[in-house]
């Protein structure tokens, strides 16, 4: 019989996964149009642009704009730079790859294929009468689509599909194994023929011999596009022994896709083959090759730690007069002479603090005050950077470039762009040091951390404007930081300049220093938080698995404290309440861990110091305090505010750890805390 083919094609699915997909040098936005048609529509359009038919899978990478990564909206061509802009972690595209058979023109009669015959017998090469071949087996096999899967299940709900070879012990009581098939990727497949053989399967032809391969030991039919079957190898082994006189050491298992239940029409390539080693040892698997990508790698070391300086209630409001403005009158100078000055005492009732524990909202009260003063002076720092440093001129140039980069459509003026850049510098630079310039240790921290502040400010500036801040721009930032800090240090900082009622609560009268007088808090007047200085060194990039590299490198700094409580009688919060506490070990955190970014521009081998300030207290409570508060009659709010800070801090050991996803090992340091 001669089979004539009309033009036809057998589809093969071609897929490709694009990790962190990019368009025109920017990450692809999650939405096709700005704020609409998000997820699938954007992924589908991207795949079509890449020459594929559709998006098979895609994964959200949420709020990457908050990590300084702008995205491109593919349908509009607009750039999204806000903190809520999202992108794709990966997109898998697919398309049908067709193999086409074309017939000879219809006006030319098709000639039947000629069989090879023997000149002597007139028969075929094997001594049989010549026959007509429908189509070459290799051609038919190539036409049929693939995609059939054979696997074993692992996990409660088949969480993992195992396609690896495996072993079965002939001495085991149970030798049954369950296999599963899935032919949903082959459109025409509605059923399967599963096969277990004792010999390797011959090359696939797509013809009848594939239905009864050599060495076939067992087979069966599945009437759905997905399902499972059980093979009892103990029974198969016995059957083979009775038939052949030996027990095979190996079985091979596969499924063949069929058009329908009860049909012998093969409509797809067979599945993967699973080998079963029956009493034999499976060969070692080939080494796994992992696809990797480079990840920045840093060596991290904690080089120093400065413990907190606690404020003394008896020195609240004290200041040190450091100088005067040029036009300060002699009368003012005589009223506020150089040196230390403290508010007058108030004879009324002040506020007392227990030596063993404290209310969390009173811990570091002076620090909160200084932080507020610093926030109020940020606008001044912006003016200083713009007015007194060459950053002002550089910023004007950068503002013009930013407008040009926006295609002339930027709404902000050049002046506003410059002001924005200066605010970025202040917030990301000076504030990155974590300490207001009014504190005595600020000069030391500025010297050690100015490079970090400059690099971080440059990263933030580029993320906001899209224009790199390099060379003269960084030099201007560095000079601007110092000049702004000097200007801020010249401002009066008098903690005691409050209302009479507030000052009297502290046992003092108000003390206000005129703006013409330069002052700073005296030692012991305000609380200074603990500061750790971390050194980072940029090393060669480390290879990591694709998709596991962090998008932003950070350092997470923690401080865990251990101490030995000496024991004794502890009074409770209610009159007459208390308990006897034995000597015991206590441990916990007194400060909330701090996370800071690592600047992106650090060169290979370059070194940088980063001051990290622990500026937030963490509530710590001993077990006995928890019990005493639970049985007290005081309001629950008081218990929530209480902290056994001193019990853990005084003379304890602080374990500092600087961890980073961009470092193979953390930087650690143990320090003994002073007694308080």
N, C-alpha and C positions, 0 to 999 in steps of 0.2 A: 504494500500500500504506500502510495506517495503522499506525503504531507506537505502542503503548500502553506507557507507562513505569510500572513499580512504583516505590515510594519507594526512592531510591538516593542515594548520595553519592560524590563524587570527592574524594579526600584531597589536600590541599595541605600541604606541610610548612612549619611556621612555627618558626623558631629564634631564640634570643636568648642572647647570651653575657653572663654576670655576672662581671666582673673582681673579684677579692678579695671573694667573696660574704660578705655580712653577715647575721646573724640577731639581732634584738633589740639592735642596736647593737654586736655583737661579731663578730669573724671566725668563720666557720663552721669547726668542727673537722673533721679528716680522717676521723674515725670516727663512725659512726651512734650507737653506744653506747660508753661509756667503755672504750677499749682493745680494742674488737672491732667487726666489720663495717665495716672501713675502706675508703675510696676510693669504689667504685661505689655501695654501699648508702647512704652518706651523701649522695652527689651526687644519687641518684635521689629520696630523700626530700625534699631541698631543692627539686628541680625540681617535684615534686608540690605542695609548699607554695606554689610560685610560680605554680601553675596550668598546668603543662606535664605531658606524658605521661611523659617519661623524660629521662635525662641522656645526651646524644650523645657528649660529650667532657668531660674534666676533667684539670686539671694540678695536681700536688702543689706546695705551698709548704712546704718541710720546716723543722722546728724554729723556727717563728716565735716560739714562746714564749721562746726564747733571745734574741730581739731585743726582749723586753718587750711582746709582743702576745698578750693572752689570747684563747682560743677558746671557743666555745660548742658543746657536744656536743648535736646536734639531737634525738637520740632520747631523751636523759635530761634535758636542760635543765640539765646541770651545766656549770660553768666550769672550763677547764683553764688553769693558770697556770704550769706547770713549763717548764723550758728545752727539753724534748723534745716539747712540744705542736706539732703540725703542722696546717696548714690547706690551703685550696685557693688556687692562684694565679688560676684561672678555671674556671668551669663553663659549658658550652654545653647549654642545655635545648632540647627540641623537642616539638612537638605537631602532630597532624593537624588542619588547618582544613578543615571539610567544607562543600561547597555542595550543598544538598539540593533535589531536584525532587519535588514532591508531585503526584499525579494527582487528577483530579476524583473524587468519591465514586463507587463502583462501581455504585450504584443509579441513576446518571444516565448514560444512553448517551452515549458520546463522539461528538461531531459532527465529521465530516471537515472539514478546513480548506477554505475557499472560495477558489478562485483568482480573481484579478482578470481580467475579460474585457472585450473591446471591445464596446460596444453595437451596433456596425455589423457586425463580422465574426464575433462569437461566439468569437473566439480571444483568447489571452493578450496581454499588453501588448506582447510582441515579435513578435506575429503567429503564435505557436505555439499548439497545442492546450493547454488548461489541464491542469496536473498537480498531484498531491498532494505536499506537502513533508513529509518525515518529521519534521524538527525544524529550527528556525532555526540556521544555521551558528554564529552568535555564541554561542548557548546550548551547543551541542555542544563548541565550543572551550573554553568556560569549565569544562565538566565534566571535561575531560581533565587529568590531573596533569602537573606540570612536573618538571624535575630532570635532563633529558638534557644531557650535557656534550660539547663538541667542543673539542679543544685540540691544540697541538703540544708536543713534549717538548724540554726543555733539561736538560742534565746527563747523566752517565753512565747512571743508572738512572731517568731521567725524574724527577729531583729537583724540577723545577719544571714546572708545567702552564701553557703560554702560551696565552691566549685572545685576544691582541691581533691587530689587522690587521697585514699585512706586505706587503713589496714583492718582486717577482721581475723580474729583468732579462731581457728577451727576447733579449739578445745573449749571455747566459751559455750555456756548453756544456751544463750540467745545469740543468734547470728543473723537476725533480721535487720534490714536497713530500709528507711523510708526516703524516697527520692521525690522531688517535685519538678514539674515542668511549667514553662510559661512561653507560649507562642503568640502572644498578643501583638508583637511587633510585625508579624506576618499577617497581612490583612485577610488573605484567602484561607488561612489555617483555622479550622474549627475542631480538629481532633488530632491525636498523635498515635504513633505506634512506638511503644517503648521496647528496647532490645537489650538483652544481656548476652554477651558472647565470650567464649574462651580464647578467641584469637583476635588480633587487631582487625578493626574494620577496614575493608578495602576502600580505595579512593571512591568518593561519592560520584555517582553518574546521573542520579535522578530517574533511574529506570527500575524495572522489576527486581533485578538482583539485589538492590538495596533493601528490599523488603525481607529477604531471607539470606543474610550474609553468612559467610563460612564460619563455622564454630558456634552458631546460634544455640544458646542453652535455654533461654526463656524469653518470652515476649508477651505483650498484651496491648490492649488499645485503651486510650483515654478519649472520652467523648466530649471533652470541653477544651477550650483554649488554655486553661490553666488547671492544674490539679496535682495529684500525687499517686504513687504506687509503692508497694512494699515488696522487697525481694528477700526471700529466705535462703541465704547462701548455704546453710547447713543442708537443706533439702537439695539444692542444686549440686553441691559437692558430692552427695551420696548418689545422685542420679548420674553424674559424670563418671563416677567410679564404676557403677554397674554397667555403663555403656561402653566406656573406653578402657577400663581397668586401671585408671589413674585419677587422682584428684588434681585439678588444675591449680597452679599457684597464682593465677591472675585472671580476673574477669574485667570486661570493659562494658560500660553502660552508656546508652544514648537514647534520644527520642527523635523520631522522624515526623515532620509536620504533614498532615493529610488534609484533604479538602473537606471531608465530613466523616461522621461515624459510619463504619461499614464500607468506606471507599478506600481503594488502593491508589488513588491519585496523589502523588507526591507534589506538594505545592511550595516547598521551601527546603533550604539546606538543613541538614541534621544539626542537632544541638552540639554543644561542647561535649567532650568525652570525659567521663570520670573513671579512673582505673581503681580497681579494688584488689589489693594484695592479700590473697587468701593464704595465711600462714607464712607468707614471705615478707621480707622487710622492704618497705618502700624506700627508694633512693632519696638522699637528702635533697630538699628543694633548692633550686638555684638561688643565689644571693638576691635579696630584694634591692631593687634600685629605686631610690627615692629621688623625686624631682625637687630640687632645692632652689632657693633664692637667697641673695645676700641680705644680711641684717647688720646694721651698725653695732659694733661691739666696743664697750668701754670697760676699763679697769676702774673700780670705785674704791676709794679709801676714805675713812673718816679720820681727818687729820687733827681735829681739835674739838673740844666741847667746853662751853662756858656755862656754868650753872646759873640759875635765875638769881637775881638780886631782889630780895623781898623788901617791901616798903615797911618802915617802922612807923606805927601809929603815932608815936610821939614826935615824929619829924614830918608829919603831913603838912604840905603847903610850903615847906622851906625851899628857898631858891638861892642861887649863887648869881650875884650881879657881876657880869663879865665886861660891860662897857656901856658907852652912851652914843647916841647919834650926835653929829657935829654941833647941832644947834640946841643941845640940852642946856637948860639954865643952871647956874650954880645952886639955886635953891633945890631943884630936883636932884642934883648930884649929892647934895648934903643929906637929903631925906633918904636916898637910896645909895649908900656908899658901896664901893667895890667890896666883894666878899659875900659871905653867907648871911642870909636874913631869914628869920622864921616868923610866922604869924604869932600874935599874942595869944596867951592861953585863955580859955573860956572856963569860968568857974562853975558853970552848970554841969548837968549830967551828960557825959559823952557816951560813945558806943564802945563796949569792950569785946574782945575777941578771945575765945578759949584757946589755950596753947596746944591742945591735942587735936582739935578738929576745927574746921572753919566752914562758914557758908560759902558755897561756890561763887555766888555773885559778889562776895567781898574779896575773894582772892584776886590779886592783880588789878584792883580797882584803879590804881594810878596808870596802869597800862591801857585800860579802856579809855581813860581821859586823854592820854597822849595820842592814842589812835584817832580819837575824834578830832583833836587839834590838827593832826597830820592831814586828815581828810579835808579839813577846812583850808589848809594851806596849799593844796594841790593846784588850785587855779593860779596861785602866785608862782608856783614852780613852772607852770606852762608859760606864763608871761616872761619869766626870767630866761627860759630856754629860747624863746622867740626873740627876745630883745637883746640879750647880752652875749649870745654865742653865735658862731658862724652857722649854726644849725638853722637860724632864721633864713639866711640866704639860701642854704641848701634846700630848705623846705619849700621856698618859693619855686625853685627849679623843679623839685619833685612834684609839687602841685600841678605845674603845667604839664609834666609828663603824664600824671594821672588823668588829667582831662583829655589829653590826646589819646591815651590808651582806651578811654571810654568812648571814643568816636565822636567827641564833641557833645555828647548827650548828658554829661554829668551836671547835676543840679547844683552841687556845691561850688562855691567860688574858690579861687586859689587860696584866699585868706582862711577860709573855713577848713580847707584841706590841710593847710599848715597847722592850724590849731588842733585838728584831729590828730595829726602826726605827733605833735608835742604831747598831747594827753596820753597817747599810746606809750610814748617814751616814759612819761612819769609813772603811769600805772604799772607798766611791765618792767620798768627799770628800777627807779627808786623804791617803789613798793615791793619789788622782788626781793630786796634785801631784808624786808620784814620788820624793820625797826625805824621809828621816826627819827629824823636828824637831831632832835633835841636831846637824845640820850648820849651820855659820855662815850659809849663804845661805838657810836655811829661812824666816826672817822676811820677806826680800824676796819669795820665791816665794809665801808665804802672802798677802802684801798684793796681789800681782799676780794670783793665781789663785783667791782666795776666792770670787768670784762664779761662776766656772766650777764650783768644788767644790760650792757650794750648789745650783746648777741641776742638776748631774749627780746629786747625792744625792736631790734632790726627784723627779727622773725615776725613779730606782731605787725609791724609797719607794712611789710611786704604782703602779709595775708590780707590786710585791710585795703591796700591801695593797688596791689598787683605789680608794684614797682620795687625792684630790689634795692635795699639800703646797704651799700658797700662803700669801701674806701673813705672819701671825705665825709660821707653821710655818717658812718660809724664814728669817725674822729669827732664830728660835731656833736653827736650824742654824748660821747664820753666827756667832752668839755662842758656841755650843757648840764650834765648830771652834777658835776662838781660845783659849777657856779650856782646852780639851783640849790644844792645842799648848803653851800656857804650862806646864801641869802636866807634860807630857812633857819639856819642856826642863829642868825642875827635877830630873829624875831623873839619877842618876849614870850616866855612859857611859864606862867604863874598858876599852878594848880589851885592855890588858895584863893584865887579871885572868883568867888562864888557868892551866893546869897548868904545872909547871916544865919539863917536856919540850917542850911547845909553845912556851913563851917562849924557851927556850934555842935552839931552831931558828932563831929570829929574832935571836939574839945578845944577848938581854936576859934579865933576871930578871923574875919576875912582879911586877905592880903592881896592887893592889886598893884601890879607894877605898870607904870605908864609905858606907852609904846616907844617913847624916846629912850627908854632904858632897856638894854639887852640883858636877858636873864635866862637861866636854865634851871631845871630842878636839881636840888642838892642831893648828895648821896643819901640813900635811905628814904627820900621823900616819895619816890615813885617806884613801882615794880618794874623790873626789866626781865623779859622772858629768857629762857635758856636758848642758846644758839649753838648748833653744830655746824662745822665747816667741813664740806665734803670735797675731795679732789677727784676729778675724773680725767682719764687719759684715753684719747681715741685710739683704738687699735684697729687691725685689719678686720674687714667685714667677716662675720661668721655665717656659714651656710646653714639655713634652716629650711624646714619643709615649706613648700609653697602654700600660702594662705595662713601661715602661722606667724609671720613677721609682724610686729606691731606697727601701726601707721604712725605713731608718735612715741618717741622715747621719753620716759619720765623716770624720776627717782622718788620712791616712797620711803620716807624716813620715819622710823618708829623708835620709841623708847619704853622698854619694859623695866620695871623696878622690882627688886627683891630686897627684903629686909627681915630682921628677926625682932619680933615684938617681945620685950622683956617680961611681960606678964604683970599681974597685979590687979588691984581693984579698979574698975572703970565705972565712973558715975554715969547714970543715964540722963536723958533730957528732962525727965519729970522729977520733981523733988522727991528724994528718998529712994529713987530707982538706981540700980547698978548691978554689977555682976563681977565675979572673980574670973580673971582670964589667965590661963597658963602660958608659959613661954612657948612661942610657936613661930613658924615661918609664915610670912605673908608676901603676896606678889600681886602685881597688877600694873595698869597704865595710869599715869597721872596727867598725861597730855595726849591730845588727839594726834594720830599720825599725820604727817604733812607730805603732800605730793607737789613736786615742782617739775617743770619741763626741762629737758636737755636741749640746748640750742642746736639747730640743724647744721650750722656752718662750721663746726669744729673740724679742722684738718687732721689728717692721719698723723699720729704722734703728738698732737697738740695737747696741752694740759690746761685745766681751768679749775678754779676754786669756786664753790657755790655755798654761800652762807644760808643755812636753813633754820628758820625761827619757829619754835614751838609756841604758837600764839593762842592756843585754845586748851583750856583745862578739860580733863576727863574725870568724871565723878568716880571716886573710889570709896568703897564702903567695906569695912571689916564684917565678918559674920556676926560678932557679938553686938556691934552697933546696929546692924539690921534687926536683930532680935529686940534690942532695947527700944528702938523707935517703933516697932510693931506693937509693943505692949504699952506705949505711952499714950497719953490723951491729947497730945499736940496735933495740930492740923497736918494733914498729909503733905502739904506744900513744903513745910519745913524739913521733913524727912527727905524730900526729893532734892532739896538744895544742899543738904549736908554732905561733907566730904571728910574722910579720915586722911587728909593730905599729909599732915605731919607724921602720923604713925608710919606711913610707908616711905616718905621722903627722907626724913632726918637720919643721916648716916647710912642710907641704903646704897645698893649697887645698881647703877643704871646700865642696861644692856642696849646699846645703840645699834641699829641695823639699817643700812641704806640698800634697798632692793630696787632692781630695775629689770624690765623685760629685755633690755638691750645689754645685759651683762650676764656672764656665765656664773658669777658668784657675787654675793652681797659684800658690801663693806661693813665691817663690824668694829665696835670698840666698847670696852667696859670701863666705867669710871665710878669712883666712889663719890657720892654726894656729900656735901658738908652737913654738919648737924645744925638744926635750926631750933 
